[in-house]
Amino acid sequence: MIDKKHITASVSVSKRITATAYRATKDGGAPYEGAYAIFPAFESQTLPTKGKSMTDDVTVEAIKISRTTNASGGKTVYIG
């Protein structure tokens, strides 16, 4: 049986990134030897974990943003 959880992170009012994480609840399988820390991208990413035994949780890192006041009195947001 595989537990499915949906993780949604808002980047800004007009951008939204959704990631789906799968956690194997079954023992066995070849050991997973890939990355356990993932950096977000604007394209989908797949970890080759199907049928693998994982030793830790996968961490999806936050998207770095910064805000500055602009000449119009508003805020400018920099993503990345």
C-alpha positions in Angstrom: 0.0 0.0 0.0 1.3 3.5 -0.8 0.2 6.6 1.2 -0.2 9.6 -1.1 0.0 13.2 0.2 -0.3 16.4 -1.8 1.9 19.3 -0.8 1.0 22.7 -2.2 3.2 25.8 -1.8 2.2 29.3 -2.9 5.0 31.2 -4.6 3.0 34.4 -5.1 -0.5 35.5 -5.8 -0.2 34.4 -9.5 2.1 31.4 -9.2 1.4 28.0 -7.6 3.6 24.9 -7.5 2.2 21.5 -6.5 4.3 18.5 -5.6 3.1 15.0 -4.9 5.2 12.9 -2.6 4.8 9.1 -2.3 6.0 7.2 0.7 6.4 3.4 0.4 5.0 1.7 3.4 6.1 -1.8 2.3 9.4 -3.4 3.4 11.8 -4.7 0.9 13.0 -3.6 -2.5 16.4 -2.4 -3.7 17.8 0.5 -1.7 17.2 4.0 -3.1 20.5 5.7 -3.8 19.3 9.0 -5.2 18.9 12.5 -3.7 16.8 13.0 -0.5 16.8 16.8 -0.8 15.0 18.3 -3.8 15.2 21.9 -5.0 12.0 23.2 -6.7 11.9 23.8 -10.4 9.2 25.1 -12.8 9.2 21.8 -14.6 8.1 18.5 -13.0 10.7 16.3 -11.4 10.5 12.6 -10.7 12.6 10.7 -8.2 13.3 7.1 -9.3 11.8 5.6 -6.1 9.3 3.1 -7.4 9.9 -0.3 -5.7 12.8 1.0 -3.8 13.5 0.9 0.0 14.1 4.4 1.3 16.0 5.2 4.5 14.8 8.7 5.2 12.2 11.3 4.3 12.5 13.4 1.1 12.8 17.1 1.8 11.5 19.6 -0.8 13.4 22.8 -0.3 11.6 26.2 -0.2 11.8 28.5 -3.2 13.9 31.5 -2.2 12.2 34.9 -2.6 13.0 38.5 -1.6 10.9 41.6 -1.6 12.0 45.2 -2.0 10.1 48.5 -2.0 9.9 50.0 -5.5 9.6 53.6 -6.8 5.8 53.4 -7.1 5.5 52.6 -3.4 4.7 48.9 -4.0 6.8 45.8 -3.6 8.9 44.0 -6.1 9.3 40.3 -5.6 12.3 38.4 -6.8 11.9 34.6 -7.2 15.0 32.4 -7.3 
